[in-house]
Amino acid sequence: MIDNGTNRVIIFGKIIPQDVAIKIRKKTNRRVEILEIQQLNPINPQRYQDHQG
């Protein structure tokens, strides 16, 4: 999900944050910063699946 108001990208899924940051930097030619990493909560996975914003 891309938040154009604050120029942030939110990514859900099983990823390696550093690899994604490098790919975004290469595609956009802009500085990329990893702000927050949250682990998936196995007790309540439904909370993360249909995230609308």
Order of alpha helices (4+ residues) and beta strands (2+ residues): beta-beta-alpha-alpha
